[in-house]
Amino acid sequence: MRVNVQLIHALTDAHLWADTYDRKLTDIFAIESEIAKTIAETLQAKITGSENNSIAKAPTANPEAYELYLKGRFFGTSVPARTCGSDLSISIKL
């Protein structure tokens, strides 16, 4: 899996920083945590203990449930709620 990360200055649209991360797709949540920590270290961000715990904690043990949850949240903000309810309902059951 390849993840391209870019930091863009919101006001000027200037490109500030970018990096590419290539990882084997074995545990998406571990990859997400690793990349988040690496980015924070690269940018020399000061991370609190609770933020570090939040980064390290997997949102669920079931990737399928998490995918459906994310789809439900995405579509819930961009389309009428009746069309995203099934994804959210399924994710809750999983």
N, C-alpha and C positions, 0 to 999 in steps of 0.2 A: 504494500500500500504506500502511496506517495501523498504526503501532505505538504502543500505549499503555503507558507505563512508570509503575509506582508503587513507592515505597519505603515499606514498612510496618515499624514496630518490632515485632520478633518477640515480645517479652515482653508488650508492652501492646496489641498490635494497633492502635496509633495510626498514622494516616496522616501521613507525614512530608513527602513530596514526590511530585509527579506531573508528567508532561509527555506530549505527543502529538507524534509525528513522522510527517509525511506525505511519502512519497517515491515516485518512479516505480520500478517493479520492473524494473530492468535487470540489476543484479548484486547478488544477495542478500547475498553475502559483503562487498561494499563497504559496503552499507547497514548491516550488522551492525557492522562496524568503526567506521563514522562515528558511529552511535548510541552505541556503547560508549565512544568517546572523549568525546563530548559529555556523556554522563552523568558520567563520571569528572571532567571539568572542572567541571561544574555542582556536583558534590558536593565539589569541591576535594580529590579523592583524589590521593595521591602514587603515581604509577605508575613502576615501575622500567623500565629499558631492556628487560629480557627480557619483562616484561608487555606493554610497548608493541609489541614485535615479535610477540608472540603474538596481540594484538588485530589487528594489521595483516595477519597471514598468513592467507590463505584455506585452509581445511582440505582443499580439493580443487578441481580445475578442472572437475569434473563434478557439477553440482547434483543430478542424478538419483541418483548414487552416494551423495552425502551424505544425501539424504532417506531412502534405503533404510537406510543406516547408522544414522541417528537412530531410525528405526522399529524396527530390530533391537535397539538399545540399550534403547529404551523398553519394548518388549514383553518383552525379555529379563529385565527386572527386575519385570515385573508379571504375566507369564503363563509357563507352562512353556516351556522352551527349544526344544522341538521345533516350536513354532508360530512362532517368530521366526527360525529358522535360515535359511529361504529368503531373507528380506530381507537378512540379513547376507551370505549366500553370493553373492547377486546384486551387492551393493554392492562386495564384494571383487573380483569379476570386472570390474566397470566401472572 
